[in-house]
Amino acid sequence: MDIFSFVQLFGGLAFFLYGMKLLSDSLKKTAGGRLEKLLRKATDNPFKGLAIGAIITIAIQSSSAMTVMLVGFVNSGIMDLGQTIGVIFGSDIGTTLTAWILSLSGIDSKDNIFLKLLEPKCFSLIFALIGILLIMASKKQKKKEIGTMLVGFAILMQGMTMMSGSMAPLREMESFTKILTAFNFPLLGVLAGMVVTGVIQSSAAAIGILQSISLTGKLTWGMAIPIIMGANIGTCMTAILSSIGVSKDAKRVTAIHVAIKIIGTIIWLVVFYSVVSVVDFEFMDKEIGVVGIAVFHSIFNIVNTILLFPFSKQLEKLARVIVKASDEEKEMILDERLMLTPTIAVGESANFVTKMFTKVRNGLDKATDLLMNGFNSEDFEAIMANEEKIDSYEDHIGSYLMKLTTEHHLNEDDKRSSSKMLQVIGEFERLGDHASYMAKSAEELKSKNISFSPAAKEELDRIIPAVREVYSMAIKCYESGKPEDAMDIGPLRIVISEMCEAFKASHVDRLSEGVCTVEQGFVFNDILYSCGRIADHSMNIAAVVYRFATSDSSNTAYMHDFKQKTGSSSEVSYQRYFDKYMSGAKS
């Protein structure tokens, strides 16, 4: 084997990896987001997750890409950790299809025209031709993507053919036979498969290389089996890299993926080679072909799934042991054992809601302070971190209460308390979002060196204190649970809404006069939008409190009725807030 054979081998590997990437990327684009929507359906049914994981991996031809997708979904809160386990098992089964496609390279066509058409060196060229025609001739983007997919598949198969051709000279080399013989020692074979796959970050490519080597006729079952096991561990490298800088739960997705592969390999090594030491399997010393490699690759992953899938809960617990919870995460854990006494569970949930709105209030105080008194990075970072914690509180409290109310019997008071909390945590979460939006507006003013005109500053000096008062009133109202504390929020919300409209109109006038710039306007309008939305969400909180504090709790139109509530006291309150914040402003 000379230097040109190595060039052909690594050139073929480059073709294979590029073709795989092109095929995978084009399949994702052609799906138009349907794969992601399908993945989101893998919720509480692990068997559905298993099927969906297999289907998507077959479609995108990459278990690594599937795991990376799961890491992203868990990190963004779209999926829970437990929901990913079935998908991971399905992905392991789905990825074996690639080995079966690559096994077509072992077809001996002789003079049969139909078998000859199944050879990669023949049908891949046909696919390439069709793909190029679609790319060049079609005006529709979807057809172009299908063409790219066909070209990617053709490049992949051409790479496989090149790798197989580069191995041909090895058939006559005694030194190569001696090297392969070393892989009869299982641990060495597992290590080799793991390292090679980890470096190229593709188990499909590693299996493809192994299938190319098998065409030399020098590879036996005993040599190939541990290498295939190692390749299944090595494929986790992509997921490990993707888990850098993500949430703890997202890291646990990778931990589960790695655990499945390692535990499965250990079981195979112990059980299979224990049996081999007692029973003389003649096939272990026989030559393995490309189909044999595809067969064992499939058997390994299917048996792993059969053995380990029933222990999904234990795998999740193991991942939580490997990736330990931080002190902050521990603070957010609502103990499910408390559900045995629902009243206590409801009370603990209420304590968590208190922690949540305390963080919301702190975030809003800091955000409005950034706008009033100038930007500082310490408060900005605190607001951003705070917003993530608020999101986590909403997820944890919402999931906990839903499980509590659907799986346990609650008395009427606990039902009302749970329902009240479920309705307000979303409003608190949105208040936290707007605190981060205001902080980003303050950062934009600082980074772009933007300063508002005196008139715009005067308007912000009016509306920001009004916003501070409305969200403070809403939080106080929720804490007290008294309907009278909700009554003034509606009038103040109307005043803030009118201020937003008036100040937007004033800004348009300043734009036409050249006093303000468009760039200033974008930031100014973003701030006014957040002010208006904070008032709206504060109003929603007040309306929920009012509903649950009055006897008329069955009225489904309570939110609309309360927002439209008028009367002498409301009119007096409106006038008081108008005089306090709006008097003198342009209307």
TORVEXTI-192048 format. One record per residue: residue in three letters; x, y, z of N, C-alpha, C in turn. Coordinates in steps of 0.2 Angstrom, whole numbers, plus 5000, padded with zeros to 4 digits. Layout:
ALAXYZXYZXYZ
...
END
This chain:
MET500449945000500050005000500450065000
ASP500450104995500850164994500550234996
ILE500850284995500650354998499950374994
PHE499950344988499350364984498650324987
SER498850264990498250234993497950274999
PHE498450305003498250345009497850405006
VAL498150435001497850494998497050474996
GLN497050414993496350394991495950384997
LEU496150355002495850335008495550395011
PHE495950445013495750505016495350555012
GLY495550555005495050585001494350555000
GLY494350495000493650465000493350475007
LEU493650475013493350495019493150565019
ALA493450615016493250685015492650685011
PHE492650645005492050645001491450615005
PHE491550565009491050535013490750585018
LEU491150615022490950665027490550725024
TYR490850745018490550805015489850785012
GLY489850725009489150705006488650685012
MET488950665018488450655023488150715026
LYS488550765026488350835029487850865024
LEU488050865017487650885012486950855012
LEU486950785013486350755013485950765019
SER486250775025485850785031485550855031
ASP485950905029485750975029485150985024
SER485250955018484650965013484050925015
LEU484150875019483550835021483150875026
LYS483550915031483250955036482851015033
LYS483151045027482851105024482251075020
THR482251025017481750995013481150985018
ALA481250955024480750945029480351005031
GLY480751065030480351125032480151135039
GLY480551105044480351115051479851065053
ARG479651015049479150965051479550915055
LEU480150905055480550855059480550885066
GLU480650945067480650975074479950975077
LYS479450985073478750975075478550905077
LEU478850865073478750795075479050775081
LEU479650795082480050785088479750815095
ARG479350875094479050905100478450855102
LYS478250815098477650775100477850715104
ALA478550705105478750645109478750665116
THR478150675119478050705126478050645131
ASP477450625133477450585139477450505137
ASN477450495131477450425129478150405126
PRO478450365130479150345128479250305122
PHE478650265121478650225114478550265108
LYS478150315109478150365104478750405102
GLY479150415108479750445107480250405104
LEU480250335105480650285102480550285094
ALA479950285092479750285085479950345082
ILE479850405085479950465082480750475081
GLY481150455086481850455086482150415080
ALA481850355079482050315074481850345067
ILE481250375066481050405060481450465058
ILE481550505063481950565061482650555060
THR482950505063483650485062483750455055
ILE483250415053483250385047483250445041
ALA482850495043482750545038483350595037
ILE483750605043484250655043484950615043
GLN484950545043485550505043486050525047
SER485850535054486450555058486150555066
SER486350505069486150505076486450565080
SER487050585078487450635082487050705081
ALA486750715075486350775074485750775078
MET485450715078484850705082484950715090
THR485550695092485650715099485750785100
VAL486150815096486250885096485650925096
MET485150905092484450935092484150925098
LEU484150875102483850855108484250905113
VAL484850915113485250955118484951025117
GLY484851045111484551115110483851125112
PHE483451075111482751075114482651075121
VAL483151035124483051035132483351105134
ASN483851125131484151195133483751245133
SER483251245128482751305127482151285130
GLY482051235134481451215138480951185134
ILE481051175127480451145123480351075125
MET480851035127480750965130481050955137
ASP480750915141481050895147481550835146
LEU482050825151482550775150482250705149
GLY481750695153481450625153481150605146
GLN480950655142480550645136481150635131
THR481750645132482250635127482450565126
ILE482350525132482750455132482450415127
GLY481750405126481550365121481750385114
VAL481850455113482050475106482750455105
ILE483250455110483950435110483950365108
PHE483550315111483550245109483350235102
GLY482750275100482550265093483050295088
SER483450345090483950365086484550315085
ASP484650275090485250225090485050175085
ILE484350155084484150105080484150135073
GLY483850195072483850235065484450245062
THR485050255066485650265063485950205059
THR485650145061485950085058485750075050
LEU485350115048485150115041485650125036
THR486150175039486650195034487150135033
ALA487250095038487750035036487349995031
TRP486749985031486449945026486449975019
ILE486350035019486450075012487150065010
LEU487650065014488350065012488549995010
SER488149945013488249875012488149855004
LEU487849905001487749894993488449884990
SER488949914993489549914990489849844989
GLY489549804993489849734993489449684988
ILE489049714984488649674979489149654973
ASP489149594971489449564966489049554960
SER489049604955488549604950488649554944
LYS489249534943489449494938489149524931
ASP488749484928488449504922487749524922
ASN487449524928486749544930486649614930
ILE486249644925486149714924485849744930
PHE485349704933484949734938485449744945
LEU485849694946486249694951486849754950
LYS487049754944487549814942487249884944
LEU486549884943486249954944486249974951
LEU486249914956486349924963486949944966
GLU487549934961488149954964488250024964
PRO488550054970488650124971488950164965
LYS489450134962489850164957489350174951
CYS488850144951488350154945487750194947
PHE487350174952486750214954486950284957
SER487550294960487750354963487850404958
LEU488050384952488150434946487550454943
ILE487050404943486350424941486050474945
PHE486150464952485850514957486150584956
ALA486850574955487250644954486950684948
LEU486850644943486550674936485850704938
ILE485450664941484750694942484750754947
GLY485250744952485250804957485550864953
ILE486050864949486350924946485850954941
LEU485450914938484850934933484350974937
LEU484150944943483650984947483951054950
ILE484551054952484951114955484951164949
MET485151144943485251194938484651214934
ALA484151164933483551184929482951204933
SER482851184940482251204943482351274946
LYS481751304946481651374949481451364956
LYS481151314958480851304965481451284970
GLN481451314975481951304980481951234983
LYS481351204984481251144987481551084982
LYS481451094975481751044971482451054971
LYS482751114971483451124972483751084978
GLU483351094983483551054989483550984988
ILE483050954985483050884983483650864979
GLY483850904974484350894970485050894974
THR485050944979485650944983485750884987
MET485150854989485150794993485350734989
LEU485150734983485450674978486150684977
VAL486350744976487150754975487550734981
GLY487250754987487550734993487650664994
PHE487050624992487050554993487550524988
ALA487650544982488050524977488850534979
ILE488950594982489650604985489850554990
LEU489350544995489450495000489650434997
MET489250404993489350334990490050334986
GLN490150394983490750394979491350394984
GLY491250424990491850424995491950354997
MET491350314998491350245000491750204995
THR491650214989491950174984492650194984
MET492850254985493550274985493950244991
MET493650234997493950205002493950135001
SER493450104998493550034997494150014992
GLY494150054987494750054982495450054985
SER495450104990496150114993496350054997
MET495850014999496049955003496249894999
ALA496149894993496249834989496949814990
PRO497549854990498149824990498349794997
LEU497949805002498049775009497949705009
ARG497549675004497449605003498049565003
GLU498549585000499149544999499749565005
MET499549605010500049625015499949585021
GLU500549555023500549515029500549555035
SER500849615035500949655040500249685042
PHE499749695037499149715038498749665042
THR498849605040498449545043498649545051
LYS499349555052499549555059499249605063
ILE499149665060498849725064498149705066
LEU497749685061497049665062497049605067
THR497449565067497449505072497449535079
ALA497749595080497849625087497149645090
PHE496649655085495949675087495549615089
ASN495849555089495449505092495449515100
PHE495849555102495849575109495249625110
PRO494749605113494149655113494249725115
LEU494549735121494649805123495049845119
LEU495549815115495949855110495549875104
GLY495049825102494649845097494149895099
VAL493849895105493349945107493750015107
LEU494350015110494750075110494850105103
ALA495050065098495150085092494550115088
GLY493950075089493350105086493150165089
MET493250175096493050235099493450295097
VAL494150285097494550345095494450365088
VAL494450315083494350335076493650375075
THR493150345078492450375078492450445081
GLY492750455087492850515090493150565087
VAL493650545083494050595079493650625073
ILE493350575069493050595063492250615065
GLN492050605071491350625074490850595069
SER490850535067490350505063490450425063
SER489950395067489950325067489850295060
ALA489450335056489250305049489950305045
ALA490350355046490950355042491450295045
ALA491450285052491850235055491650165052
ILE490950155052490750095050490850085043
GLY490850145039490950135032491750115031
ILE492150145034492850125034492950055035
LEU492650025041492649955043492449915037
GLN491849935034491549895028492049895022
SER492449955021492949955016493449905018
ILE493749905024494249855026494049785025
SER493349765026493149705026493149675019
LEU493149725014493149705007493849675005
THR494349685009495049645008495049575010
GLY494449555013494449485015494849465021
LYS495149515024495649495030495249505037
LEU494649535037494349555043493849495045
THR493949475052493549425054492949455059
TRP492449415060491949435065492249455072
GLY492749415074493049425081493449495081
MET493749515075494049585075493549635074
ALA492949625070492549685069492049695075
ILE491849645078491349655084491549705089
PRO492149705092492349755097492449825094
ILE492649825087492749895084492049925083
ILE491549885081490849915080490649945087
MET490749905092490549925099490849995101
GLY491549995099491950065101491650115097
ALA491450105090491250155086490550185089
ASN490150145092489550165095489650215101
ILE490250205104490350245110490650315107
GLY491150305102491450365099490950415096
THR490350395094489950435090489650485095
CYS489750475102489450525107489850595107
MET490450595104490950645104490550715102
THR490150705096489850765094489350795099
ALA488950755102488550775107488850805113
ILE489450775115489850805121490050875119
LEU490350885113490550955111489951005111
SER489350975109488751025108488551045115
SER488651005120488451015127488851065131
ILE489351095128489751145131489351205131
GLY489351235137489051305138488251305138
VAL487951245139487251235139486951225147
SER486351215148486051205154486251145157
LYS486151135163486251065167485851015164
ASP485251025162484750975159485050955152
ALA485251005149485450985142486150945142
LYS486550955147487150915148486950845150
ARG486450835153486150775155485950735149
VAL485650765144485450725138486150695135
THR486650725135487250695133487550645137
ALA487450655144487650605149487250535148
ILE486550545146486150485145486350445139
HIS486550485133486750455127487450415128
VAL487850445132488550415133488450355137
ALA487950365143487850305147487550245144
ILE487150255139486750205135487350165131
LYS487750195128488250165124488750125128
ILE489050155134489550125138489250065142
ILE488650075145488350015148488149965143
GLY487949975137487749925132488349895130
THR488949925129489549895127489849845133
ILE489749875139490049835145489649765145
ILE488949775144488549715145488749665139
TRP488849685133489049645128489749615129
LEU490149655131490849625132490849575138
VAL490449585143490449535149490049475147
VAL489449485144489049425143489249385136
PHE489349425131489549395124490249355125
TYR490749385128491349355128491449305133
SER491049305138490949255143490749185140
VAL490249195136489949145132490449115127
VAL490849165124491349145119491849105122
SER492049115128492549085132492349005133
VAL491748995134491448935135491248895129
VAL490948925125490648895118491148915112
ASP491348875108491748885103491348905097
PHE491248975096490849005090491349005084
GLU491248955079491648955073491649015069
PHE491049045069491049105065491549165067
MET491749165073492149215075492849225071
ASP493049165069493649165065493549175057
LYS492949175056492749175048492749255046
GLU492849255039492849325036492149355037
ILE492149425039491549455039491449505033
GLY490849515030490749555024490449615026
VAL490249655021489949725023489249715026
VAL488949665023488249645026488249625033
GLY488749585035488849555042489049615046
ILE489349665044489549725049488849765050
ALA488449775044487849805045487349765050
VAL487349695049486949655054487149665061
PHE487749655062487949665070487849735072
HIS487949785068487849855070487149865072
SER486649835068485949835070485749795076
ILE486049735076485949695082486149725089
PHE486749755089487049785095486549835097
ASN486349885093485849935095485149915097
ILE484949865093484249845095484249805101
VAL484749765103484749725109484849775115
ASN485349825114485449875119484749915121
THR484349925116483749955117483249915121
ILE483249845119482749805122483049795130
LEU483649795131483949785138483849845142
LEU483949905139484049965143483450015143
PHE483050005138482450045138481950045144
PRO481849985146481449985152481750015159
PHE482350035158482650065164482750145162
SER482350175159482350245157482450285163
LYS481950275168481950315174482650315177
GLN482950255178483550245181484150285177
LEU484150285170484550315166484550395168
GLU483950415169483850485170484150505177
LYS484050465182484350475189485150465188
LEU485350425184486050415183486350485180
ALA486050515175486250575172486250635177
ARG485750625182485750685187486350675192
VAL486550615193487150595198487750625194
ILE487850605188488450625184488450705183
VAL487950735181487850805181487450835187
LYS487850845192487450865198487150935198
ALA486550935202486251005202486651055206
SER486551115203486851175207486451195213
ASP486751235217486351255223485651295220
GLU485751335215485151365212484651315210
GLU484851265206484351215204484051175210
LYS484451165215484151125221483551175224
GLU483651235224483151285226482551275223
MET482551255216481951255212481651185212
ILE481851145215481651075215481051065220
LEU480451055217479851045221479750965222
ASP479850945228479850875230479150845228
GLU479150795224478550765222478250715227
ARG478650705232478450665238477850705242
LEU477950765242477450805245476750805242
MET476750775236476050765233475650715237
LEU475950675241475550625245475050665250
THR475350725252474850775256474750835252
PRO474250835247474150885242474150955245
THR473850965251473851035254474551065256
ILE474951015258475651035259476051055252
ALA475851015247476151025241475951095238
VAL475351105239475051175236475351225240
GLY475451225247475751275251476551285249
GLU476851225247477551235245477551265238
SER477151255234477051285227476951365228
ALA476551385233476451455234477051485236
ASN477451455240478151475242478551495236
PHE478551445231478951455225478751515221
VAL478051525221477751575217478051645221
THR478051645227478351705231479051715229
LYS479451665228480151665226480151695219
MET479751675215479751695208479551765207
PHE479051795211478851865210479351905213
THR479751885218480251925221480751935216
LYS480951885212481451895207481251935202
VAL480551935200480251975195480352055197
ARG480152065204480152135206480852155206
ASN481352115208482052135208482352155201
GLY482152115196482352125189482052185187
LEU481352195188481052265185481352325189
ASP481552315195481852375199482452395196
LYS482852345194483552355191483452375184
ALA483052355180482952375173482752445173
THR482252465177481952535176482552585179
ASP482952555184483452595186484052605181
LEU484152555177484652565171484352625166
LEU483752625165483452675160483452745164
MET483352745170483252815173483952845175
ASN484452795177485052825180485752805176
GLY485652765171486152755166486352675167
PHE486752655162486852585161487452565166
ASN487452505169487952475172487952395171
SER488552365169488552295167488352245172
GLU488552265179488352215184487652205185
ASP487252265185486552255185486252215179
PHE486552235173486352205167486352125167
GLU486952105169487152035169486652005175
ALA486552035180486052005185485352005183
ILE485152045179484452045176484351985171
MET484951975167484951925162484851855165
ALA485351845170485351785174484651775178
ASN484351835180483751825184483151805179
GLU483151825173482651815169482651735167
GLU483251705167483251635166483051595172
LYS483151615178482851585184482151595184
ILE481851655182481151655182480851615177
ASP481151605171480851555166480851485169
SER481351465173481451395176480851395182
TYR480751445185480251445190479551425187
GLU479451465182478751445178478751375176
ASP479251355173479251285170479151235176
HIS479551245182479451195187478851195191
ILE478551255192477951265196477351245192
GLY477351265185476851245181476751165180
SER477351135179477351055178477151025184
TYR477351055190477251025197476451025198
LEU476151085197475451095198475051055194
MET475251055187474851015183474850935185
LYS475350915187475450845189475050835195
LEU475050885200474750875206473950875205
THR473750925201472950935200472650875196
THR473050845191472850785187472850725190
GLU473350715195473450645197473250635205
HIS473050685208472950685215472250715216
HIS471950695222471250725223471450785228
LEU471150845226471250905230470550935232
ASN470550965238469950995241469851055237
GLU469251085238469051145234469551205235
ASP469751215241470251275242470951255239
ASP471151195239471751185236471751185228
LYS471151165225471051175218471051245216
ARG470751295220470651365219471351395219
SER471751375224472451405225472851375219
SER472851315217473251285211473051325205
SER472451335204472151365198472451435198
LYS472351475203472651545204473351545202
MET473751505205474451505203474651485196
LEU474251435193474351425186474251485182
GLN473751525184473551575179474051635180
VAL474351645186474751705187475551695185
ILE475751635185476451625184476651645177
GLY476251635172476351655166476451735165
GLU476051765169476051835169476651865172
PHE476851835178477551845181478151835176
GLU478051785173478651765168478651815163
ARG478151845160478151895155478351965158
LEU478251975164478552035167479252025168
GLY479551965169480251955169480551965162
ASP480151945157480451955150480552025149
HIS480052065151480052135149480552175153
ALA480752145159481352175163481952165158
SER482052105155482652095151482652135145
TYR482052145142481952195136482152265138
MET481952285143482152355145482952355146
ALA483152305150483952305151484252305144
LYS484052265139484352265133484352335129
SER483752375130483652435127484252485131
ALA484352475137484852515141485552505138
GLU485652435137486252415134486352445127
GLU485852445123485952475116486052545116
LEU485752585121485952655122486652665123
LYS486952625128487652625130488052605124
SER487952555121488452525116488452565109
LYS487852595108487852635102487952715103
ASN488052725110488152795112487552845110
ILE486952815111486352855109486152895116
SER485952955115485652995120484953025118
PHE484453025122483853045120483753125121
SER483353155117483253225117482953245124
PRO483053305126482753325133481953315134
ALA481653315128480853305128480753235129
ALA481153185126481053115127481253095134
LYS481753125136481953105143481453125148
GLU481153185147480653205152480053155151
GLU479853135145479353085145479453015148
LEU480152995148480352935151480252945159
ASP480453005161480453025168479753025171
ARG479253025166478553025168478252955169
ILE478452915163478152845162478452795167
ILE479152795168479452745171479252745179
PRO479152795182478852795189478152765189
ALA477752785184477052755183477152675183
VAL477552655179477652585177477852545184
ARG478352575187478552555194477952545199
GLU477552595199477052595203476552535201
VAL476352525195475852485193476152405194
TYR476752395193476952325194477052315202
SER477252365205477252355213476552345216
MET476052375213475352365215475152295214
ALA475352275208475052205206475352155210
ILE476052155212476352105216476052115223
LYS475952175226475652185232474952155232
CYS474652165227473952135227473952065227
TYR474352035223474451955223474651935230
GLU475051965234475351945240474751945245
SER474352005245473852015250473151975248
GLY473051965242472451925240471851965241
LYS471852035242471352075244471052105237
PRO470352095236470152125230470152205230
GLU470152235235470252315235470952335233
ASP471452295234472152315232472152305224
ALA471652275221471652265213471352325210
MET470952365214470452415211470852475207
ASP471452495210471752555207472252535201
ILE472352475200472752455195472452465188
GLY471852455187471552465181471552535179
PRO471352585183471452655181472152675179
LEU472652655183473352675182473552645175
ARG473352585173473552545167473252595161
ILE472652615162472352665157472752725156
VAL473052755161473452815161474052795157
ILE474452735159475052715156474952705148
SER474352675147474252665140474152725136
GLU473852775139473752845136474452875135
MET474852875140475452905140475852875134
CYS475852805133476252775128476052805121
GLU475352805120475152835114475352905113
ALA475252945118475453015117476153025116
PHE476552985119477352995119477552975112
LYS477252925109477352895102477252955097
ALA476652985098476453045094476953095095
SER477153115101477653165102478353155098
HIS478453085099479153065095479053075088
VAL478553065085478453075078478553145076
ASP478253185080478353265079479053285079
ARG479453255084480153275085480553245079
LEU480353185076480653165070480553205064
SER479953235063479853275058480153345059
GLU480353365065480653425066481453415066
GLY481653355066482353345066482653345073
VAL482253345078482553345085482753275087
CYS482453225085482553155086482753115080
THR483153065080483353025075482952955075
VAL482952925069482652855068482852805073
GLU483552805074483852755078483652765085
GLN483652835087483352845094482652825095
GLY482252825089481552815089481452735090
PHE481852695087481752625088481852605096
VAL482352625099482452615106481952645110
PHE481752705109481152735113480552705112
ASN480352675106479752645105479752575108
ASP480352545108480452475112480252485119
ILE480552535122480452555129479652565131
LEU479352605127478652615127478252555127
TYR478452515122478052445121478152405128
SER478752405131478752365137478352395142
CYS478352465143477952495148477252475147
GLY476952475141476252465140476152395142
ARG476552345140476452275141476552255149
ILE477052295152477052285160476452305163
ALA476152355161475452375164474952325162
ASP474952295156474452245154474452185158
HIS475052165159475152105163475052115171
SER475152175173475052195180474252195181
MET473952215176473152215176472952145176
ASN473252095172473052025172473051995178
ILE473652015182473751985189473152005193
ALA473052075193472552105197471852075196
ALA471752055189471052025188470951955190
VAL471551915190471551855193471351855201
VAL471751895204471651905211470951925213
TYR470651975209469951995210469451935209
ARG469651895204469151845203469151795208
PHE469751775211469751725216469551745223
ALA469551815224469451845230468651865231
THR468351855225467551865225467251805224
SER466551805226466151745225466051725218
ASP466051775214465851765207466451735203
SER466751675205467351645202467151605196
SER466551595195466351545190466251585183
ASN466251655183466151695177466751685173
THR466651655167467251645162467451715159
ALA467051765159467251825156467551875161
TYR467751845167467951895172468551945170
MET468951925166469551965164469252025160
HIS468852015155468552065151468152115156
ASP467752085160467352125164467752175169
PHE468252145172468652185177469052235173
LYS469252225167469652275164469152335162
GLN468552315160468052375158467752405164
LYS467952385170467552405176467552485177
THR467052515178467052585179466552605185
GLY466652665187466252685193466552745195
SER466252775200466452835203467152835206
SER467352775210467952765213468552755207
SER468352725202468852715197468952775193
GLU468452815192468552885189468952925193
VAL468852925199469252965204470052945204
SER470152875204470852855204471152865197
TYR470752865192471052875185471252955185
GLN470852995188471053065187471653085192
ARG471653045197472253055202472953035198
TYR472852975195473552955191473652995185
PHE473153025182473253065176473553135178
ASP473353155184473653225186474353205189
LYS474453145191475153135194475653125189
TYR475453085183475953065178475853095171
MET475253115170475053135163474953205162
SER474853245167474653315167475253355164
GLY475053395158475653435155475953395149
ALA475753335149476053295143475553305137
LYS475853305131475453305125475053255124
SER474353265122473953215121473653215114
END
